[in-house]
Amino acid sequence: MLIYLVAGARPNFMKIAPIVRALQAQDVLTFKIIHTGQHYDREMNDVFFEELGIPQPDVFMAAGGGSHAQQTAKIMVAFEELCMAERPAAVLVVGDVNSTLACSIVAKKLVIPVAHVEAGLRSGDISMPEEINRLVTDSISDWFFATEPAAVEHLRREGKPDSAVHYVGHVMVDNVLYQADKLSRADTSAFETSGFKAEQQQKGGRYGVVTLHRPSNVDEPATFARIAGALKEIAQELPLIFPVHPRTRANIEKFGIDLGPNVTLAGPQAYMAFLNLWKDAAVVLTDSGGLQEETTALGVPCVTIRENTERPVTVEEGSNVLAGTDPEAIVREARKVLRGEGKQGRRPQLWDGKAAERIVAILAREIAGAAEPEGLAA
């Protein structure tokens, strides 16, 4: 009984990696890793997959870029050919990228069951492409694997049957705990940012990490300038390092954004190198959804530069604060952390590194039961 595990971008592979490891530990289901090629990332080399503890993808579809419609269409055409040739028992999609949407639609139209990992997350902001992808994927999925109680409630309000909704914890947390354990035994001296980290630790140890990539923050000059002003002010008290997304870097140059001398710009980081950087930060300032969760998993203070979050458990229970994009609020929340007044938070229930094991156990039971001849199922 074959499952397709779909990934289209680097963060997707970090989510399927624990599922792959859990599948390798059982003998009911087999799997193939399908890389749609939604994003080409030079860091996704042999070492990347070795770090994740998973094999290279079985299929690379090379869908590439283009508009949302173009990319989604290319993925759908290629994935349909693949599914029709092999007819997997189920398709598992993760997160909220275009690959998630495209492959779930194709599978459903071919009457192949769909499992959605990270189901039920909602920002309430319909202008976000990711929100559209979440809503559509969840409208047609067969099994919903939720990371937090709010996601379960969203799915119930949307009419999903309780028998199909499973609160299992978070595979992203599985992965960060796995990687942090590996990192504790690794030689980190060759990482690009190790020099910056060592220098700050010699001076007293504290530094902050910044990531910004959302169009609403970096594509509008006035908004980006206001956020940059807040970062510049924070950096007068705390050195900041900013691994810059390519589009963000282009806009820094295009808009003439001034971050000041105390914000160090770096290139995009490989997973382990970035984890090594942010896990010891005094504070992380970000607009990334995944980083809100990962910082909560390791108890690192996080200030989220967004007006909303689809991951409310990181605010309600974790170490994350939703500051919005107002410069005064961003600076105020960062200073609370530096004074030791920031929220400590805790790791939410079931964020224990075993979410993938729960997902695989449920899928093995459901798929094996569906495959039994009628009248023989338990």
Backbone torsions as a table, in degrees:
resi	resn	phi	psi	omega
1	MET	NA	109.9	-170.1
2	LEU	-96.7	133.8	173.5
3	ILE	-113.6	135.8	169.0
4	TYR	-90.1	127.7	173.9
5	LEU	-104.4	113.9	-172.7
6	VAL	-98.0	131.3	174.4
7	ALA	-140.1	143.7	-178.2
8	GLY	-126.3	-16.2	-177.2
9	ALA	-144.7	163.5	-173.9
10	ARG	-52.5	-46.8	179.6
11	PRO	-59.5	-29.5	178.3
12	ASN	-62.3	-38.0	-179.3
13	PHE	-67.5	-31.8	176.5
14	MET	-68.1	-26.2	178.7
15	LYS	-82.9	-35.9	-180.0
16	ILE	-82.6	-18.3	-176.7
17	ALA	-56.3	-47.5	178.1
18	PRO	-63.8	-31.9	178.4
19	ILE	-67.6	-40.8	176.2
20	VAL	-59.9	-46.3	-178.5
21	ARG	-63.6	-37.5	178.4
22	ALA	-69.6	-38.0	177.1
23	LEU	-65.6	-37.0	179.3
24	GLN	-65.7	-21.0	-176.7
25	ALA	-90.6	2.6	-180.0
26	GLN	-130.9	171.3	-174.5
27	ASP	-128.8	21.2	178.6
28	VAL	-93.2	-43.7	-175.4
29	LEU	-112.6	144.8	168.6
30	THR	-108.3	168.9	-175.5
31	PHE	-150.0	157.9	167.7
32	LYS	-132.2	138.6	176.7
33	ILE	-91.2	121.0	-178.5
34	ILE	-108.0	113.9	176.7
35	HIS	-97.6	112.3	-177.6
36	THR	-71.2	-19.6	-176.8
37	GLY	76.8	20.4	179.0
38	GLN	-55.1	-45.0	175.5
39	HIS	-119.5	133.8	169.9
40	TYR	-94.9	124.9	-176.5
41	ASP	-128.6	118.1	-177.3
42	ARG	-63.3	-19.6	-179.6
43	GLU	-79.5	-12.1	-178.9
44	MET	-85.0	70.7	-180.0
45	ASN	-108.5	-169.0	-178.6
46	ASP	-57.9	-39.2	-177.8
47	VAL	-65.0	-36.9	179.8
48	PHE	-58.1	-49.1	-178.5
49	PHE	-71.5	-31.8	176.2
50	GLU	-64.6	-41.2	177.6
51	GLU	-61.3	-38.1	-178.9
52	LEU	-76.5	-13.4	-178.5
53	GLY	73.0	32.2	-179.1
54	ILE	-134.1	159.2	177.1
55	PRO	-75.6	165.7	173.2
56	GLN	-60.8	155.2	177.0
57	PRO	-56.3	144.7	176.2
58	ASP	-75.9	-31.7	-178.5
59	VAL	-134.0	134.3	173.9
60	PHE	-120.7	115.7	-172.3
61	MET	-92.0	-13.3	174.8
62	ALA	54.4	46.3	-178.4
63	ALA	-67.4	-36.2	176.5
64	GLY	73.3	-164.2	-172.7
65	GLY	-90.6	-140.5	-174.6
66	GLY	103.7	-176.4	177.1
67	SER	-68.1	171.3	177.4
68	HIS	-57.0	-44.1	-178.6
69	ALA	-66.4	-45.3	-179.5
70	GLN	-61.7	-46.3	-178.3
71	GLN	-64.7	-46.6	179.6
72	THR	-60.1	-42.7	-179.1
73	ALA	-64.2	-43.8	-179.8
74	LYS	-62.4	-40.9	179.1
75	ILE	-65.5	-42.8	-178.7
76	MET	-61.6	-44.3	-179.1
77	VAL	-62.5	-47.8	-177.8
78	ALA	-67.3	-38.7	-177.2
79	PHE	-72.4	-34.1	177.5
80	GLU	-61.8	-44.6	178.3
81	GLU	-58.5	-42.0	-178.9
82	LEU	-65.2	-47.6	-178.2
83	CYS	-65.3	-38.6	-179.1
84	MET	-68.9	-30.0	-179.3
85	ALA	-75.7	-30.0	-171.0
86	GLU	-123.1	-21.6	177.9
87	ARG	49.4	71.3	177.2
88	PRO	-65.1	160.1	178.8
89	ALA	-73.1	-24.4	179.5
90	ALA	-163.4	158.7	174.4
91	VAL	-120.9	128.5	178.2
92	LEU	-110.7	125.3	177.3
93	VAL	-118.3	153.4	-178.5
94	VAL	-126.3	150.5	170.6
95	GLY	68.1	-142.0	-167.2
96	ASP	-147.6	26.8	179.5
97	VAL	-85.7	175.0	-178.5
98	ASN	-61.1	-33.1	177.4
99	SER	-61.8	-37.5	178.2
100	THR	-59.5	-49.2	179.9
101	LEU	-63.5	-51.9	-173.2
102	ALA	-61.0	-46.6	-174.8
103	CYS	-74.1	-31.0	177.1
104	SER	-68.4	-39.2	178.4
105	ILE	-64.2	-46.1	-179.6
106	VAL	-60.0	-49.2	-178.4
107	ALA	-59.4	-46.0	-176.5
108	LYS	-62.8	-39.5	179.6
109	LYS	-69.7	-21.5	176.0
110	LEU	-94.8	10.5	179.1
111	VAL	58.8	40.3	172.9
112	ILE	-106.7	124.8	-177.9
113	PRO	-59.4	146.7	-177.6
114	VAL	-119.1	130.5	173.1
115	ALA	-109.8	126.9	-179.8
116	HIS	-111.3	116.3	177.0
117	VAL	-94.3	131.0	-169.3
118	GLU	80.2	33.8	179.0
119	ALA	-71.0	153.6	171.0
120	GLY	84.7	-2.3	178.5
121	LEU	-72.7	135.6	-178.4
122	ARG	-141.1	128.8	174.2
123	SER	-92.3	-22.3	-174.5
124	GLY	81.3	0.3	-177.8
125	ASP	-104.3	98.3	-174.6
126	ILE	-72.1	-9.6	177.3
127	SER	-79.5	-11.3	178.1
128	MET	-81.6	124.8	176.6
129	PRO	-55.8	-35.5	-179.5
130	GLU	-63.3	-33.8	-179.8
131	GLU	-67.1	-39.3	175.9
132	ILE	-61.3	-45.7	-179.6
133	ASN	-61.2	-40.8	179.1
134	ARG	-63.3	-48.3	-175.8
135	LEU	-62.6	-45.4	-177.9
136	VAL	-68.6	-44.8	-179.5
137	THR	-59.8	-45.0	-179.3
138	ASP	-70.1	-21.5	-180.0
139	SER	-72.3	-17.7	-175.9
140	ILE	-125.3	-1.5	-178.1
141	SER	-72.9	159.8	179.2
142	ASP	-101.2	-34.4	178.1
143	TRP	-127.3	135.0	-175.2
144	PHE	-119.1	118.1	179.6
145	PHE	-108.8	109.3	-171.3
146	ALA	-100.0	147.7	-176.5
147	THR	-96.8	-17.4	-174.8
148	GLU	-155.6	160.4	-176.4
149	PRO	-58.8	-37.2	-179.4
150	ALA	-60.6	-36.7	178.5
151	ALA	-65.0	-40.5	177.5
152	VAL	-61.0	-43.1	-179.7
153	GLU	-65.2	-39.8	176.5
154	HIS	-58.4	-46.7	-177.1
155	LEU	-64.4	-39.6	178.1
156	ARG	-65.0	-42.3	178.8
157	ARG	-64.0	-28.9	179.8
158	GLU	-85.3	4.5	172.2
159	GLY	90.5	13.7	179.2
160	LYS	-75.0	138.6	-179.1
161	PRO	-68.0	141.4	-179.2
162	ASP	-56.6	-33.3	-177.2
163	SER	-66.8	-19.2	-178.1
164	ALA	-99.4	-9.9	-176.2
165	VAL	-101.6	125.4	-175.4
166	HIS	-128.8	118.1	174.4
167	TYR	-86.3	107.8	-170.2
168	VAL	-117.7	-6.2	-169.8
169	GLY	96.2	-158.2	-168.9
170	HIS	-134.4	121.2	179.7
171	VAL	-65.8	-28.0	177.3
172	MET	-64.2	-34.7	176.4
173	VAL	-71.7	-41.1	173.3
174	ASP	-50.2	-46.7	-174.6
175	ASN	-69.3	-43.6	-176.8
176	VAL	-67.2	-34.4	176.9
177	LEU	-68.7	-40.0	177.2
178	TYR	-62.5	-46.3	-177.8
179	GLN	-70.9	-36.5	178.3
180	ALA	-64.0	-37.2	176.6
181	ASP	-64.7	-43.7	177.0
182	LYS	-63.0	-39.4	-177.3
183	LEU	-64.7	-32.5	-178.8
184	SER	-64.1	-18.7	-179.6
185	ARG	-110.6	5.6	-173.7
186	ALA	-98.5	157.5	172.3
187	ASP	-85.4	113.7	-175.2
188	THR	-100.3	4.3	-172.7
189	SER	-65.0	-25.1	-176.6
190	ALA	-85.4	-8.1	-179.6
191	PHE	-64.9	142.3	-176.1
192	GLU	-55.5	-38.8	-174.5
193	THR	-93.7	5.1	-178.6
194	SER	-63.3	-34.0	178.7
195	GLY	-63.8	-44.9	177.9
196	PHE	-60.7	-46.6	-177.7
197	LYS	-62.1	-44.9	-179.3
198	ALA	-63.9	-40.3	-179.6
199	GLU	-62.8	-43.9	-179.5
200	GLN	-67.6	-38.1	179.6
201	GLN	-65.6	-33.8	176.8
202	GLN	-67.3	-30.4	-178.0
203	LYS	-84.9	-8.1	-178.1
204	GLY	145.0	-10.9	167.5
205	GLY	98.1	-17.4	-172.4
206	ARG	-99.1	139.0	174.5
207	TYR	-157.6	164.2	177.4
208	GLY	-120.9	158.4	179.8
209	VAL	-120.7	136.8	-178.5
210	VAL	-120.0	137.6	164.2
211	THR	-136.7	136.2	177.1
212	LEU	-142.8	127.8	177.6
213	HIS	-149.9	-11.9	-174.9
214	ARG	-68.6	134.1	-179.5
215	PRO	-52.3	-37.4	-178.8
216	SER	-63.4	-21.5	179.8
217	ASN	-98.8	-34.8	-170.2
218	VAL	-113.8	-7.0	-177.9
219	ASP	-97.0	-9.8	-180.0
220	GLU	-110.0	116.0	-171.6
221	PRO	-53.8	-44.5	-176.2
222	ALA	-66.4	-43.6	178.8
223	THR	-63.0	-47.1	-179.1
224	PHE	-61.5	-41.0	-179.7
225	ALA	-63.3	-39.7	178.5
226	ARG	-64.8	-44.6	178.9
227	ILE	-64.0	-42.3	178.3
228	ALA	-60.3	-38.0	177.7
229	GLY	-61.7	-39.5	177.4
230	ALA	-65.2	-43.5	179.3
231	LEU	-63.0	-40.2	179.1
232	LYS	-61.9	-39.9	178.9
233	GLU	-68.5	-43.8	178.0
234	ILE	-61.5	-38.0	-176.5
235	ALA	-68.1	-15.4	173.9
236	GLN	-69.2	-22.1	179.0
237	GLU	-107.4	-24.0	-175.1
238	LEU	-144.1	119.5	177.1
239	PRO	-59.0	136.4	-179.8
240	LEU	-117.4	144.1	171.5
241	ILE	-120.0	137.2	-168.9
242	PHE	-129.6	92.5	171.0
243	PRO	-68.7	117.4	-165.3
244	VAL	-100.3	125.8	171.8
245	HIS	-61.7	141.1	-176.9
246	PRO	-53.5	-43.1	179.6
247	ARG	-66.6	-36.7	178.2
248	THR	-64.7	-42.7	179.5
249	ARG	-62.6	-41.4	178.5
250	ALA	-60.2	-39.3	-179.6
251	ASN	-73.3	-32.5	174.5
252	ILE	-57.3	-44.7	180.0
253	GLU	-72.1	-43.5	-177.1
254	LYS	-63.4	-42.3	-175.6
255	PHE	-91.5	-5.2	-177.1
256	GLY	65.5	40.9	-177.2
257	ILE	-69.7	130.4	-179.5
258	ASP	-106.1	111.8	179.4
259	LEU	-100.8	-5.5	178.0
260	GLY	80.1	173.0	-173.4
261	PRO	-77.4	-13.6	-174.4
262	ASN	-98.3	6.9	173.6
263	VAL	-109.0	113.7	-179.7
264	THR	-89.6	121.4	177.8
265	LEU	-88.4	136.1	178.0
266	ALA	-130.5	166.3	176.7
267	GLY	-79.3	172.1	174.4
268	PRO	-56.3	142.3	-173.7
269	GLN	-108.4	143.3	168.6
270	ALA	-63.4	159.5	-171.4
271	TYR	-57.2	-52.2	-175.8
272	MET	-65.9	-37.7	178.8
273	ALA	-64.9	-40.4	-179.8
274	PHE	-70.7	-41.1	176.4
275	LEU	-59.1	-43.7	178.5
276	ASN	-59.3	-30.6	-179.3
277	LEU	-78.0	-52.5	-170.7
278	TRP	-81.2	-22.2	-175.4
279	LYS	-65.1	-22.7	179.9
280	ASP	-109.0	12.1	-179.5
281	ALA	-73.1	149.6	174.0
282	ALA	-70.0	-33.1	178.4
283	VAL	-158.4	147.1	172.7
284	VAL	-113.0	128.7	176.6
285	LEU	-112.7	119.7	-168.2
286	THR	-152.9	162.5	167.0
287	ASP	-119.2	15.8	-179.1
288	SER	-84.5	133.1	175.9
289	GLY	-68.6	-46.6	-178.4
290	GLY	-62.2	-37.4	-178.0
291	LEU	-70.2	-28.6	173.2
292	GLN	-57.8	-41.8	-177.9
293	GLU	-75.0	-43.2	-177.3
294	GLU	-65.6	-40.1	177.2
295	THR	-64.8	-38.6	175.5
296	THR	-61.1	-40.2	-179.4
297	ALA	-61.4	-35.2	-178.3
298	LEU	-103.9	3.3	176.1
299	GLY	72.7	28.3	179.0
300	VAL	-92.3	129.3	178.7
301	PRO	-58.9	133.8	-176.5
302	CYS	-131.5	130.9	173.6
303	VAL	-112.7	113.8	-175.8
304	THR	-92.4	124.0	-176.5
305	ILE	-95.1	71.3	178.7
306	ARG	-152.5	158.4	179.0
307	GLU	-85.6	-14.8	-178.6
308	ASN	-148.0	165.6	173.8
309	THR	-144.6	139.4	174.1
310	GLU	-86.9	4.8	-178.8
311	ARG	-122.6	62.9	-172.6
312	PRO	-63.0	-24.1	-179.3
313	VAL	-62.6	-26.7	178.7
314	THR	-68.8	-25.2	177.3
315	VAL	-90.2	-43.7	-176.8
316	GLU	-68.5	-36.8	-176.5
317	GLU	-122.9	-29.8	-171.4
318	GLY	-87.4	-160.8	-174.4
319	SER	-98.3	18.4	-175.0
320	ASN	-100.6	142.6	174.2
321	VAL	-123.5	131.9	178.4
322	LEU	-90.7	106.8	-173.2
323	ALA	-95.1	-18.2	-172.3
324	GLY	77.8	-162.0	-177.9
325	THR	-114.1	6.7	176.7
326	ASP	-72.6	124.1	-176.0
327	PRO	-56.3	-40.6	-179.1
328	GLU	-62.1	-40.8	-179.5
329	ALA	-68.2	-40.2	179.0
330	ILE	-61.8	-47.8	-179.9
331	VAL	-64.5	-42.4	-179.1
332	ARG	-60.1	-45.6	-178.3
333	GLU	-68.6	-37.3	178.0
334	ALA	-65.5	-40.7	-180.0
335	ARG	-66.9	-34.1	174.9
336	LYS	-58.0	-43.7	178.8
337	VAL	-62.2	-45.3	-176.5
338	LEU	-66.5	-27.8	176.8
339	ARG	-84.6	-1.8	-177.8
340	GLY	82.1	15.1	-177.9
341	GLU	-103.7	1.6	179.7
342	GLY	-70.7	160.0	-178.5
343	LYS	-70.2	142.0	178.7
344	GLN	-84.8	-46.6	179.5
345	GLY	70.7	179.8	177.4
346	ARG	-149.0	164.0	177.3
347	ARG	-76.5	126.6	-176.7
348	PRO	-64.1	162.5	178.6
349	GLN	-55.5	138.2	178.5
350	LEU	70.8	3.3	173.0
351	TRP	-86.7	64.1	-169.0
352	ASP	-117.1	8.1	179.7
353	GLY	88.5	8.1	-175.7
354	LYS	-123.4	16.8	-179.3
355	ALA	-61.7	-43.0	-178.1
356	ALA	-62.2	-38.2	178.2
357	GLU	-61.7	-40.1	179.7
358	ARG	-66.9	-42.9	179.9
359	ILE	-60.8	-47.7	-177.2
360	VAL	-65.3	-39.5	178.6
361	ALA	-62.1	-42.0	179.6
362	ILE	-66.8	-45.3	-179.7
363	LEU	-63.9	-41.3	179.4
364	ALA	-60.5	-42.2	179.0
365	ARG	-66.6	-45.9	-176.3
366	GLU	-68.5	-46.2	-175.7
367	ILE	-72.1	-41.3	178.1
368	ALA	-63.8	-38.6	178.9
369	GLY	-65.6	-39.2	179.8
370	ALA	-69.7	-25.7	-177.4
371	ALA	-83.7	-14.7	-179.3
372	GLU	-70.8	143.6	177.1
373	PRO	-56.6	147.6	-178.8
374	GLU	-58.7	133.2	179.8
375	GLY	97.7	-14.5	-179.8
376	LEU	-103.8	-12.6	-178.7
377	ALA	-64.8	145.5	-179.1
378	ALA	-67.4	NA	NA
